[in-house]
Amino acid sequence: MIRDFEYFSPKTLKEALTLLDKYQDECKVIAGGQSLLILMRQRLVMPEYLIDIKGISELNYIKSDAKEGLRIGALTTHRAIEKSPAMKNGFSVLAEMEHRLASIQTRNWGTIGGNICHADPTGDPAPVLIALNATLSTASLKGKRNMALEDFCLDYFETALEPGELLTEIQVPAVPPHTGTAYAKFNIIESDMATVGVAVSITLGSGDGMCKDIRIVLGACASTPMRAKQAEEVLRGRKITDNLFKEAGQIASQEAEPISDISASEEYRRELVKVLVARVGKEALARANQA
Ligand SMILES: Cc1cc2nc3c(=O)[nH]c(=O)nc-3n(C[C@H](O)[C@H](O)[C@H](O)COP(=O)(O)OP(=O)(O)OC[C@H]3O[C@@H](n4cnc5c(N)ncnc54)[C@H](O)[C@@H]3O)c2cc1C
């Protein structure tokens, strides 16, 4: 049973930040509740005050601009992202990722901001957004902060959010020309969390087909989503071949820091990294060649 709490449902960001500032450690923010309510039912989290931000419409939007890229309000649901026409402008990988996240019911109510703030290292959005070089904005009564999403995830279920702060927006820069991004997760039960997830983004030089830039991001392979930076170096500045993808997969599987748990052993996860880096890399390359 969930322990009793006092409930607030602010309708503006300012109202929410004022409540957060007032109740600090004694309160918890709830958005879609798809992750938080599980923790509350298990009494792992027992707030005195619950601040329900789902009704703050100023944080629920998707804005798309050819030069600036995407701006997604923290309260945008997974389903809204999956179905948004804005994803067609170079961000189809986000819609594909959302399509495989949980069930339609969970996607209809769970928010992108809640997913990122929950900071589950097996979550799907963060690896894809990091591959796309996403940044985010937070707000508190003290003001606004901006940071790379890569720097936001600090440890298992731990973020760089400070007391009194809310995540307000995720920004995804416009995709450079000749760029392809792909994501795949391995899971045994459809709509479950990833056993391993891999996102790869490749930018090719115009005309020469050389790998100008690459980001390889692993999910469920460490306490946070992690870049496989040594594997990226195998490919950066070179003409990519199947053999190089294989080599990058081997190196990424050594860089990964997976644990053994009920979903898979550490060894199995390392094998998955090997296979998925090569497979997802090939898909990203094919997309970059067509872009
Ligand atoms: C059956 C099921 C299957 C799932 N499968 C997947 C899956 O395949 N892949 C996947 O990635 N996820 C999966 N999830 C997790 C879930 O989809 C997300 O974690 C969820 O969308 C979180 O969003 P929410 O709005 O419900 O957050 P909530 O549960 O309301 O909040 C989560 C945490 O974030 C904090 N928070 C929320 N919004 C903000 C904000 N704007 N600023 C600061 N803090 C905030 C809350 O205080 C809380 O700590 C699954 C969940 C369920 C129940």
The ligand as a Gaussian input file, in Angstrom:
#p B3LYP/6-31G(d) Opt

LIG

0 1
 C        5.059000      -1.880000     -17.908000
 C        6.146000      -0.863000     -18.154000
 C        7.027000      -1.075000     -19.197000
 C        8.036000      -0.153000     -19.432000
 N        8.899000      -0.370000     -20.494000
 C        9.839000       0.557000     -20.775000
 C       10.701000       0.391000     -21.892000
 O       10.614000      -0.567000     -22.667000
 N       11.672000       1.341000     -22.102000
 C       11.805000       2.437000     -21.284000
 O       12.687000       3.265000     -21.524000
 N       10.976000       2.619000     -20.235000
 C       10.020000       1.719000     -19.955000
 N        9.199000       1.899000     -18.885000
 C        9.437000       3.061000     -17.990000
 C        8.527000       4.196000     -18.284000
 O        8.037000       4.244000     -19.569000
 C        9.201000       5.525000     -18.052000
 O       10.146000       5.496000     -17.064000
 C        8.135000       6.524000     -17.817000
 O        7.695000       6.951000     -19.060000
 C        8.559000       7.666000     -16.948000
 O        7.738000       8.777000     -17.219000
 P        6.629000       9.243000     -16.207000
 O        6.126000      10.516000     -16.757000
 O        5.665000       8.170000     -15.973000
 O        7.538000       9.532000     -14.904000
 P        7.148000       9.370000     -13.370000
 O        6.998000       7.942000     -13.027000
 O        6.046000      10.278000     -12.998000
 O        8.507000       9.941000     -12.722000
 C        9.711000       9.237000     -12.820000
 C       10.791000       9.996000     -12.037000
 O       11.114000      11.217000     -12.685000
 C       10.844000      12.346000     -11.824000
 N       10.311000      13.366000     -12.732000
 C        9.321000      13.211000     -13.641000
 N        9.224000      14.295000     -14.428000
 C       10.151000      15.172000     -13.989000
 C       10.555000      16.470000     -14.409000
 N       10.000000      17.100000     -15.459000
 N       11.560000      17.083000     -13.723000
 C       12.156000      16.466000     -12.690000
 N       11.833000      15.230000     -12.260000
 C       10.849000      14.593000     -12.901000
 C        9.890000      11.838000     -10.777000
 O       10.051000      12.566000      -9.568000
 C       10.370000      10.392000     -10.623000
 O       11.520000      10.347000      -9.803000
 C        8.171000       0.992000     -18.612000
 C        7.262000       1.212000     -17.559000
 C        6.256000       0.299000     -17.336000
 C        5.293000       0.555000     -16.216000

